[in-house]
Amino acid sequence: MAKESENLSINFLRGVPSEEALSHLIPMAAEGYEKAINRYGTEVLQYGHFLGFKPLRELIADDHHVDPERVIVGNGGLEMISLFFKSLPRESNIIVEEASYDRVLLDARRYGHHLIGVKLTPEGIDLVQFQKIVDKAAAKVFYGIPFHQNPTGINYTVDNRKAVERICRKKDILCLWDVCYQDLRYDGKTNVPIEISEWGPILTSSFTKTISPGTKCGYTIVPSHYVEHLSGIIANTRINPNLPTQAFIADFIQSGRYDDYLKYLRELYKPRMDALNRALNAMLPGAFPAAITGGFFTSLTLGGISVDDDAAFIASAKESGVGIATAWDAVAPDLRQGMRKKGLFLRLTFPAYASENIEWGISKLKDTVELFS
């Protein structure tokens, strides 16, 4: 057993699907792409509409009970968010969770927007602080990840989520929910879907985690009055998205294989999630914000580790076979200094690893914490 543990290692850095999941997908993807090309031919090989493949837009619209004209499909969820940020007036105020998807925060700042952080709780965002922020600042957008939040793993309660939407609507703030992890819940329960009215909220999602990163397909649903404006931005940014992939995904959904694959993923990832929760509760209690019920991530705040020890701690963990990195890029800039005072902030991912590796990795992380305490 000692020799086996010497050879173990785990990289908690990147939120990638497991190799087992992708291998399971190969025959379905191979058949699906061939079927899509044979069915649609030059329609998906030629330049197409920049808003995406119509049959897929219609399927997404049907799922969310909206007009297909409100659905725009593109090359991944991040692209859709980026195009939306590009559509905003420069130097807009965007309210974000105190810790959020780091690529989104970087992209928003790249367009010159100003980020305002609002604290997270186990139920969602701090509504009292959120109300104070919107009363004080002229915000254009609120961006949040309500299901299995990246990086914390928090799941918003329905009440918290709806309260955010009410405040946004009252203050004429665009509410943008990133729901890419909605279907990836592993505790046997189902997340309550977000209801979309003519006002909104705006939804964005991706098939990256539910199908594969290589497919690069995501979508957004915007209010009818915003479609023309966003369409103009998209048309001047790229000509058309990856139509063969969108045709494959449309067939994957229509055939019922997509739902079957989601069921397979939930069964595959559940024991890994359970192993993570079990290990964290036993070895690092209080370091994480909430028990994980799905998604790809959890975050840790290691109170005994100062900012000055960040690099040494990460190097020590690496020597023991555990790959980690700080998650400061995921923290809203205006809240970063305050969070640094609480200790080392990390983001961990789990779906790509076997349960025993996850538990071993958390035990090694605990050992490293004890070395620095």
N, C-alpha and C positions, 0 to 999 in steps of 0.2 A: 504493500500500500504506500509505503514511503517513497519508493521509486516512482510509482504512478503519480503521486502528488508533485514530485520534483519536475515532472514533464508538463504539468498543467500550466495553462496561462489563459488569460481572458482579456479582451479589449473592450472596455465599456464605452468607447468613444462614439462610434457611428451607429445611428439608428437604421440598420439595414435589415431586410427580411432574412429569414434563415435559408441556408442552402437547401434544406429539405423541402421548404415551400416552393422555391424556384424550380427544383428538380421535378416536383410533383406537377408543376404548371407546364413543363416543356411539351409534353404530347398534346395538351389542350391548346397551347399557344400555336404550335406548329400547324395543327389542323385548322385552328381558327383563322390564322393569317391566310392560309391557302384558300379557305372557303370564302373569306372576304374579298380577296383579289379576284377569284373566279366569278363571284357573284356581281361585283361592282365594276370590275375591269378598269377601263381608262378613267372612270369617274373618280377613283381614288388615286390614280397615278398622274393625273393631270392637275394643273392648278385648280384649286377649289375655292369655296367661299371662306373668307378670312374669319368668319364667326364659328366655323367648325362644321363637322359632318352632320347633315340634317337629321338622319335617323337616330343618331346618338343624342343630339340635342332634344329630340322629341321624347326619347326614353327618360332622360334626366328630368325634363319638364313634367312628365307624367308622374314620376316618383315624388316630385316636390309640389305637385298640384299647381303649376304655373303655366303661363303661355310660353311655348317654345321660343318665341321671339326674345324672351328675357334671358335665355340661356346662351352663354358663349363658351365654347370648348377650345382649349389651346394645349400648348406643349408643357403641361405640368401645372400644379397648383401655384408654385412660386412665380411662374411666368404670369399667371392670371392676376396674382396680387401685385406684382411689379407693374403690370399694365394699368391696373386700377390706380396705383400710387402716381403713375405718370399722368393720369387723367385729371389729377387734382391740381388746384392752383399751387404754384410753387410757394414753399415756406408755409404750408398748411400745418396746423397743430393736429397731431394724431395722438390720441390717448391709447396707451398700451398697458398690458399687465406688467407688474414689476419685473417679472421674468417671462420671456416669450421666445418664440422661434428666432434665433439670432440672425438668420439670413434675411428675414423680414425687416428687422430693425435696421440692419445695415443698408438694405435697399431703400427704405424710407428716407434715411439720412442722405443717401446718394442723390436723391431727387430734391434735396434741400429742405425736407420737412422737419419739423420740430417734434420731438417725442416727449410726452408727459406720462410718467408712470403712475399707476394706481395699484395699491397693495392687493395681494391675493390672500384669501382665507380658504379653509377646507371646503367652503360652500361656493366659492367663486370670487368675485372681486369685492373689495370693501365698499359697500354701497354708500356709506356716509362720506367717505373720502371722495368717491366718484362724484357725488352730488356737489361737493365743495369745489372740485376741479372744474366741472362744467359751468358752475355759477360764476367762476372767476375768469376762466379762459375761454376764448372764442375757438372752440375745437371744431374741426371739420369732420373727423372720423374717430370712431372707437374701433380698435381691432382686438379681437379675443379668440381664444381657442377653448370652446366650452366643454368639449368631450376629451377626457384623458389628456389634459393639457401638456404641451411641450414647453418647458422641460419638467414641470413638477409632477405630472400625472393626476392632478386634481380634476374632479368632475364637477362642473357647476350643478347646483340644484336647479330644478325648473323655475322655482320662485326667484332665485337670484338672477337667472338668465332673463326672465321676463321683466324683472325690475330694471335691468340694464336697458332693455329695449324701450321700455316706457320713458325712461329718462332721456334716452337718445332722441326719441320721437318728439318729446316735448321741447327739447332744446334744438331741434332741427340738425341733429348730428347723424351722419351716416354710420349705421351700426354694421360692422363687417365681421361675421362669424366665419372662422376657418374650421370646417367640420370634417377634416380629413381622417380623423380617428373615430368617427361616430359609430361605424359598423364593427370596430375592433374592440369589442367588450367581451371579456373572457370569464366572467363570474356567473354566467347563466342568465343574467338579466339583459334587458334591452333598453338602450337609451331612448328617451322620449324625443321624437323628431322636432325640429324647429318649424313653426308655422310661418309661412311667408304671406304677407298681404301686399297690396299695391305699393304701400309705403316702403316695405322691406320686412325684415332686415336683408342685407346683401349676404349671400352665401358664397363661399368658395370651398372647393374640395379637390381631391386628387385621387387617382387610382394607383399612385406610387406604392403605397404600403399594402393596399388590398389586392393588387395584381402583381406589379413589379416595377422597380425604378426605371428599367430600360424602356418601358412603354411610353414614359413621359407624356402623360395625359392628365389634364385637370380642367376644371370648369368653374365658372362663376355665374350667379344669378343676380341680376340687378333690377331695380325698378324700371318700368317701361320708359319713363321720361329720361333715364340715363343711358339707354341703349345707344341712341344715335351718337351721343358725345363719346362714349367709350369705343364705339365702333370706329369712329374716325381716328382715334389714337392707335387702335390695333392695325387698321389698314395702312397707316403710315409707319408702322414699326416692323411688321412682317407681312408677307403676302398671304400665306395660308399655313395652317398647322399640319401635323403628320396625319394625313387622311387614312392611310392603310391601317395605322394603329387604331384610329377612332372607329373604323369599320369593324375591325376585329373585336373591339370592346363592345360595340353595339350587338354583334352576334353573340358574344360571350354572355351578355346580360339576357338577351332574348331566348337563348337556348336553355337557360336555367343553370348553366355551369358556374356562373358567377356566384350565385347564392350557395351552391354546393362547395365552391372553393372557400368562401367566407366561413362556412361551417367547419371546413377542414382546418383553416387557420386558427379559429377559436379553440378547437380541440388540441391543436399542436402547441399553441402558446400558453394555454391555461396552466399546465404544470410548471412552466418556467416562471410565470407570474407568481404562482403560489410559492415557489422556491425563493424568489426575491423577497416577497413579503415576509415569509418565515425567517429568512436570514437577517433581514433588516430589523425585525422586531426583536430577535434574539441577541443580535450583536451590536446594533447601532440604534437603539431606541431613542426616539426624540430627534433624530437627525434629519428625518424626512417629513414632508408636510402632511401626507395622507396615505392610507393603504391604496395600492394600485388595483384597479379593477379592469384595466385594459390598456390599449395604446402601446407605446414603445418606450416610454421614459419614466424615470423618477429623478428627483433632485435630492441632494444631500447638502446640509449645512453643518460643517464640522467645527463646532464652537471652540475647540481647543487649539485650532491651527490658525496662526496669525497670517496676515498678508505677506509678511516678510519670509514666511516659511513655505509659501506656495510651491516654488520651484523645487525645493529640497524634498517636500512631501511627495510630489509627483514622481520625482526621480527615484525615491525610495520604494514607492509602490511598484514602479516599473521593474526594479531589481527583483522584486518578489513575484513578478509575473503578471501584474495587474496594470493595464493601460487605462489611464484616466487623464482628464484635462480640466482646467478651471472653466467655468461657464459664465464668466463676466460679460462676454459679448451678448449673452442672452438677457442681461439685466438692463432695464431702462436707464439711460445715462444719468438722469436726475436722482435716481434712487441707488445708484451704484455705491457711492461713498458710504451710505448708511448700511447697506448690506455687507460691505467689506468688514465693518466693525463686528459683525456677528460671527465671522469665521470664514473658512474656505468653502466656496460654493461650487458644487460639482453636478454634472448631469450624467446619469447612468442609463444605458439601454440594456434590454434583456432578451428580446425575441430570438435573436440569432444564436443563442447559446443553450446547451443542455443544462438541466436543472442542477446537476452536481457541480458543473463548472461555475454556475452563478453563486451557489452557496460557498464554494471554495474561494471564489474571488472576494466575496463580502467578508469572509473570515480573514483573508490576507489584508484587506483594507482596514479591518478592525485592528489587526496587529500593527499596522503602520500608524494608525491613530494613537495607539498606546505608546509607540516609540516617541512620538512628538508631544505627548501629554506631560 
